[in-house]
Amino acid sequence: MRPTLRMVASSADAPERARTEGVSEVASEPFQLRWSDSFETGNAEIDAVHRKLILDCNILLAMISSGSSWAMITARAKRVVEDCIAHFKLEESILARSQFSRLAEHKVEHKRLEEEMRSALARIENREELFVDRVEHARWLGGLLINAIVRNDLDFRSHILNEQGR
């Protein structure tokens, strides 16, 4: 099942970041992601990585909308997926140190998300698929990221805040 993505505004620093990444412009199209304070988990390190992943997805989306080469889009999509997987490991380490009681379930969900991301990446790379389908798979990665933050990571928010005495 593909997550529905309805966030419209782009990150304030996405245009500058996009220029440094070789994207001509960030289009104001309906598939830009926006950080929301409601995404905050209570752990500054996890939240910083989440913000960076959203920004990186916005760069990918800007590359798609500005007509970047498919090779560049594929390379960016690979980087987003690799960074997400690295983030999963970091998050699991932080949650293990804080003795999060549902860590095993969280790891299972990370594994499922990793498989979905790798599957989407394979479809993006598949030259046999229609271009429009490959673009949709690349856009879908952003929705998957937001879905993961909202559904999975906010599960441990109360645990982290409780651990911090808040």
C-alpha positions as a Markdown table, in Angstrom:
| # | Residue | x | y | z |
|---|---|---|---|---|
| 1 | Met | 0.0 | 0.0 | 0.0 |
| 2 | Arg | 1.4 | 3.4 | -1.0 |
| 3 | Pro | 1.2 | 6.2 | 1.5 |
| 4 | Thr | -0.8 | 9.3 | 0.4 |
| 5 | Leu | 1.3 | 12.4 | 0.4 |
| 6 | Arg | -0.5 | 15.7 | 0.9 |
| 7 | Met | 2.2 | 18.0 | 2.2 |
| 8 | Val | 2.7 | 21.0 | -0.1 |
| 9 | Ala | 5.2 | 23.5 | 1.2 |
| 10 | Ser | 8.9 | 23.0 | 0.7 |
| 11 | Ser | 11.6 | 23.3 | 3.4 |
| 12 | Ala | 12.9 | 26.9 | 3.7 |
| 13 | Asp | 16.4 | 25.9 | 2.9 |
| 14 | Ala | 15.6 | 23.5 | 0.1 |
| 15 | Pro | 16.3 | 26.0 | -2.7 |
| 16 | Glu | 19.9 | 26.7 | -1.4 |
| 17 | Arg | 20.5 | 23.0 | -0.7 |
| 18 | Ala | 19.2 | 22.1 | -4.2 |
| 19 | Arg | 21.6 | 24.6 | -5.9 |
| 20 | Thr | 24.5 | 23.0 | -4.1 |
| 21 | Glu | 23.3 | 19.6 | -5.2 |
| 22 | Gly | 23.2 | 20.6 | -8.9 |
| 23 | Val | 19.4 | 21.1 | -9.2 |
| 24 | Ser | 18.4 | 24.1 | -11.2 |
| 25 | Glu | 15.4 | 25.0 | -9.1 |
| 26 | Val | 13.0 | 23.7 | -6.6 |
| 27 | Ala | 9.6 | 23.6 | -8.2 |
| 28 | Ser | 6.6 | 24.6 | -6.1 |
| 29 | Glu | 4.8 | 21.4 | -7.1 |
| 30 | Pro | 2.5 | 19.4 | -4.8 |
| 31 | Phe | 5.0 | 16.8 | -3.9 |
| 32 | Gln | 7.4 | 18.8 | -1.7 |
| 33 | Leu | 7.6 | 17.7 | 1.9 |
| 34 | Arg | 7.5 | 19.9 | 5.0 |
| 35 | Trp | 8.8 | 19.3 | 8.5 |
| 36 | Ser | 6.1 | 19.6 | 11.1 |
| 37 | Asp | 6.8 | 20.1 | 14.8 |
| 38 | Ser | 4.4 | 17.2 | 15.4 |
| 39 | Phe | 7.1 | 14.9 | 13.9 |
| 40 | Glu | 9.5 | 15.6 | 16.8 |
| 41 | Thr | 10.3 | 12.5 | 18.8 |
| 42 | Gly | 12.0 | 14.3 | 21.8 |
| 43 | Asn | 15.5 | 13.1 | 20.7 |
| 44 | Ala | 17.5 | 15.9 | 19.0 |
| 45 | Glu | 19.7 | 13.5 | 17.1 |
| 46 | Ile | 16.9 | 11.5 | 15.6 |
| 47 | Asp | 14.9 | 14.7 | 14.8 |
| 48 | Ala | 17.9 | 16.2 | 13.1 |
| 49 | Val | 18.3 | 13.1 | 10.9 |
| 50 | His | 14.6 | 13.1 | 10.1 |
| 51 | Arg | 14.8 | 16.8 | 9.0 |
| 52 | Lys | 17.8 | 16.0 | 6.8 |
| 53 | Leu | 16.0 | 13.0 | 5.2 |
| 54 | Ile | 13.0 | 15.2 | 4.4 |
| 55 | Leu | 15.3 | 17.8 | 2.9 |
| 56 | Asp | 17.0 | 15.1 | 0.8 |
| 57 | Cys | 13.6 | 13.8 | -0.4 |
| 58 | Asn | 12.8 | 17.4 | -1.4 |
| 59 | Ile | 15.9 | 17.6 | -3.4 |
| 60 | Leu | 15.0 | 14.3 | -5.1 |
| 61 | Leu | 11.5 | 15.6 | -5.9 |
| 62 | Ala | 13.0 | 18.9 | -7.2 |
| 63 | Met | 15.3 | 16.9 | -9.5 |
| 64 | Ile | 12.3 | 15.1 | -10.9 |
| 65 | Ser | 10.2 | 18.2 | -11.4 |
| 66 | Ser | 13.1 | 20.2 | -13.0 |
| 67 | Gly | 13.9 | 17.4 | -15.5 |
| 68 | Ser | 17.3 | 16.3 | -14.2 |
| 69 | Ser | 18.8 | 13.3 | -15.9 |
| 70 | Trp | 17.4 | 9.9 | -14.8 |
| 71 | Ala | 20.9 | 8.8 | -13.8 |
| 72 | Met | 21.1 | 11.7 | -11.4 |
| 73 | Ile | 17.6 | 11.0 | -10.1 |
| 74 | Thr | 18.5 | 7.3 | -9.6 |
| 75 | Ala | 21.7 | 8.2 | -7.8 |
| 76 | Arg | 19.8 | 10.6 | -5.4 |
| 77 | Ala | 17.1 | 7.9 | -4.8 |
| 78 | Lys | 19.8 | 5.4 | -3.9 |
| 79 | Arg | 21.4 | 7.9 | -1.5 |
| 80 | Val | 18.0 | 8.6 | 0.2 |
| 81 | Val | 17.4 | 4.9 | 0.7 |
| 82 | Glu | 21.0 | 4.3 | 2.0 |
| 83 | Asp | 20.6 | 7.2 | 4.4 |
| 84 | Cys | 17.2 | 5.9 | 5.6 |
| 85 | Ile | 18.7 | 2.5 | 6.3 |
| 86 | Ala | 21.7 | 4.0 | 8.2 |
| 87 | His | 19.2 | 6.1 | 10.2 |
| 88 | Phe | 17.3 | 2.9 | 11.1 |
| 89 | Lys | 20.5 | 1.5 | 12.6 |
| 90 | Leu | 21.2 | 4.7 | 14.6 |
| 91 | Glu | 17.7 | 4.9 | 15.8 |
| 92 | Glu | 17.7 | 1.3 | 17.0 |
| 93 | Ser | 21.0 | 1.9 | 18.8 |
| 94 | Ile | 19.5 | 5.0 | 20.6 |
| 95 | Leu | 16.3 | 3.0 | 21.5 |
| 96 | Ala | 18.3 | 0.0 | 22.8 |
| 97 | Arg | 20.3 | 2.3 | 25.1 |
| 98 | Ser | 17.1 | 3.8 | 26.4 |
| 99 | Gln | 15.6 | 0.3 | 26.9 |
| 100 | Phe | 12.6 | 0.9 | 24.7 |
| 101 | Ser | 10.2 | -1.9 | 25.4 |
| 102 | Arg | 8.9 | -2.3 | 21.8 |
| 103 | Leu | 12.3 | -2.2 | 20.2 |
| 104 | Ala | 11.9 | -5.7 | 18.6 |
| 105 | Glu | 8.7 | -4.6 | 16.9 |
| 106 | His | 10.3 | -1.4 | 15.8 |
| 107 | Lys | 13.2 | -3.3 | 14.2 |
| 108 | Val | 10.7 | -5.6 | 12.4 |
| 109 | Glu | 9.0 | -2.5 | 11.0 |
| 110 | His | 12.4 | -1.0 | 9.9 |
| 111 | Lys | 13.1 | -4.2 | 8.1 |
| 112 | Arg | 9.8 | -4.0 | 6.3 |
| 113 | Leu | 10.4 | -0.4 | 5.3 |
| 114 | Glu | 13.9 | -1.2 | 4.1 |
| 115 | Glu | 12.4 | -4.0 | 1.8 |
| 116 | Glu | 9.8 | -1.5 | 0.5 |
| 117 | Met | 12.4 | 1.1 | -0.2 |
| 118 | Arg | 14.7 | -1.3 | -1.9 |
| 119 | Ser | 11.8 | -2.6 | -4.0 |
| 120 | Ala | 10.9 | 1.0 | -5.0 |
| 121 | Leu | 14.5 | 1.7 | -5.9 |
| 122 | Ala | 14.6 | -1.4 | -8.1 |
| 123 | Arg | 11.5 | -0.2 | -9.9 |
| 124 | Ile | 13.1 | 3.3 | -10.3 |
| 125 | Glu | 16.2 | 1.6 | -11.9 |
| 126 | Asn | 14.1 | -0.7 | -14.1 |
| 127 | Arg | 14.4 | 0.8 | -17.6 |
| 128 | Glu | 11.6 | -1.5 | -18.7 |
| 129 | Glu | 9.0 | 0.4 | -16.7 |
| 130 | Leu | 7.3 | 3.4 | -18.2 |
| 131 | Phe | 9.0 | 6.7 | -17.2 |
| 132 | Val | 5.9 | 8.0 | -15.5 |
| 133 | Asp | 5.8 | 4.9 | -13.3 |
| 134 | Arg | 9.5 | 5.4 | -12.3 |
| 135 | Val | 8.8 | 9.0 | -11.4 |
| 136 | Glu | 5.9 | 7.8 | -9.3 |
| 137 | His | 8.1 | 5.3 | -7.5 |
| 138 | Ala | 10.7 | 8.1 | -6.8 |
| 139 | Arg | 7.9 | 10.4 | -5.4 |
| 140 | Trp | 6.6 | 7.5 | -3.4 |
| 141 | Leu | 9.8 | 7.3 | -1.4 |
| 142 | Gly | 9.0 | 10.7 | 0.2 |
| 143 | Gly | 5.6 | 9.5 | 1.3 |
| 144 | Leu | 7.1 | 6.4 | 2.8 |
| 145 | Leu | 9.5 | 8.5 | 4.8 |
| 146 | Ile | 6.7 | 10.7 | 6.2 |
| 147 | Asn | 4.6 | 7.6 | 6.9 |
| 148 | Ala | 7.6 | 6.0 | 8.8 |
| 149 | Ile | 8.1 | 9.1 | 10.9 |
| 150 | Val | 4.4 | 9.5 | 11.8 |
| 151 | Arg | 3.4 | 5.9 | 12.3 |
| 152 | Asn | 6.6 | 4.3 | 13.7 |
| 153 | Asp | 8.8 | 6.9 | 15.3 |
| 154 | Leu | 6.2 | 8.8 | 17.2 |
| 155 | Asp | 5.5 | 5.4 | 18.9 |
| 156 | Phe | 8.6 | 5.9 | 21.0 |
| 157 | Arg | 8.1 | 9.7 | 21.6 |
| 158 | Ser | 6.4 | 9.2 | 25.0 |
| 159 | His | 9.2 | 6.8 | 26.0 |
| 160 | Ile | 11.9 | 9.3 | 25.2 |
| 161 | Leu | 10.1 | 12.2 | 26.8 |
| 162 | Asn | 9.4 | 10.1 | 29.9 |
| 163 | Glu | 13.1 | 9.2 | 30.0 |
| 164 | Gln | 14.0 | 12.9 | 29.9 |
| 165 | Gly | 11.5 | 13.7 | 32.7 |
| 166 | Arg | 9.2 | 15.7 | 30.5 |
